[in-house]
Amino acid sequence: MWTSRLFWKLFIVYGGINFALAAMFPLLLTNWQESLLIDQVQRRLDGMAIVLRSEVEDDLKLGSYDRLNSLAKRLAREADVRVTLIAADGEVIADSDEDVQKMQNHSNRAELIEARAVGQGASIRRSPTLGIRMLYAAVPVKSDQQLVAFVRLAVNLETVDRQVQQRQRVLWLCAFGVALLAAPITYLIVRSIARPLTALTASARAIRGGDYKRSIPLQSRGELGELATAFDQMRVDLASRVAQLEDNNTQMSTVLGGMVEGVLAVDANRRVLLANRACRSLLGISTSDVAGRGLLEVVRNGDIDAAVSQAMTSDSPHTREISVIGPPRRVVSVFATRFAAGPTSGAIVVLHDITELRRLENLRREFVANVSHELKTPLASIKAYAETLRMGAINDQENNLGFVDRISEQAEYLHQLILDLLQLARVEAGQEAFQFTDVKVEAVVDRCVSQVKQLAEQKGITLNVVAPAELCKIWADSDGVFTILSNLVGNAVKYTPSGGEVEVRWWREDDEMILEVKDTGIGIAPEDQERIFERFYRVHKARSRELGGTGLGLSIVKHLSQSFGGSVNLTSEVNKGSVFRVALPLAVA
Ligand code: ADP
């Protein structure tokens, strides 16, 4: 309160008015009192002058001035007044206080001029003879309607002045006292006005600074109280609206921020209004502080700029596919549409990263091309052998069976290819295609080893199985695990020359089961190791085909392992051998 300028302004103004009002009383009353006292004195002098006039009339006629002088002196002594008799021409005839010889002509004295004119005159002035403030009252003395002289009485006004001064002092003290008494009242009144206004100002200032929590202490009634109540209600409403707006904003930011699609909004002048996180990451915009900046400056992409131009000049949305130079390089679909909402107009651009979609499409295309190629080759052979037989080779006793065997081999290859493709399709179909159970690793390994045993023996390859002491179970699809293992063991036997060794081991490691297939075969070069799990990727194409390989085995192994929540990795050295390790989750005990 004490720091409020408004309070001090009002307090000083009201205090000043109080003091001025209080001061008016001594000023007005003093004048009034003075004129009242002077009036009383004048009336006394007038009365005395009239009485004296009747007494001096005879002496004046006789011209006995000495008598008059002594009369004047006596009267002056008795009534404490100065008595002067002045001839009609202004010459002083007798005076109670002064020697008449020394006195000037009095014809120009105001009281005489007035008395001559209206029959009675009075004036107040400083006496030139005595040097003090005097009240003069004069009446004319006539004889036969002729003015012969004036009787003038004068009284010293010092007593009156002293009385007036004394009363004035008391009045000023009273005025001062009233002003002092009024000060606390003024303070209370001014405070009752200033306090709500100061609180209102403070609250308004706080609101301007974004603080809507500062409520106004409602202490006054009347209009100011109503104003404070209305203002406080306004503050509460404003706070709830701002909170709502902030909520909406947060919601919008959360929604926009959580969107996979990039959203970019620009105004009619191509200034960026917003760019969500996905948009910034898609277009490689490093800063989030983009609002208000030029579109091209922010996105640095002419295609997006062109899409916005198209959308702004057309009623229908504009779509195009653009490529964003990375890294990584991305294919982005752009959907731009014009908007006009309230005072703003501009365009909204929705960006969708379709790099993966395009990649998958390419993969699918490649896959279809590969499958067609893989199918075409054995079919062409079958067709060629069948044609040869039809053309007469059927009667060629030496070779005809050989041709039939080739047809049978190619048909077998086709069969294997189709089985692998179906297996791959099954894996890609996802979890629903599997029946998860506790799978005993040992049983699967036994089944698998017995399947390849004959081939290994034929090739003179030693097949070792190293089982752990404990019984190990994994949580997976039994047929799936068998497929993984038979592919790996089959490959190991296929790509290991005679006299080599293939070993199958498994053991627990933390909460996983590690299944290892190790061979002393031809090995895989480091540059091929990265691609070995791709579909139809073969290191030695001719050899693989010769051995009946489809190029899909390892791809199936990788997908199956991942489907069971595991992984596969490879370490290999050319001409030394390879080690494939599959990690699969353990069954819950
Ligand atoms: P394939 O049916 O041709 O064997 P895979 O997907 O099983 O197809 O294997 C892909 C390629 O990886 C094979 O063609 C072969 O060149 C190479 N490969 C797989 N296993 C081994 C291994 N144990 N030793 C050497 N090369 C291997």
Boltz pocket constraint, residues with backbone or C-beta under 6 A from the ligand:
constraints:
  - pocket:
      binder: B
      contacts: [[A, 487], [A, 488], [A, 491], [A, 492], [A, 495], [A, 496], [A, 519], [A, 521], [A, 522], [A, 523], [A, 524], [A, 532], [A, 534], [A, 537], [A, 538], [A, 539], [A, 540], [A, 544], [A, 545], [A, 548], [A, 549], [A, 550], [A, 551], [A, 552], [A, 553], [A, 554], [A, 555], [A, 578]]
      max_distance: 6.0
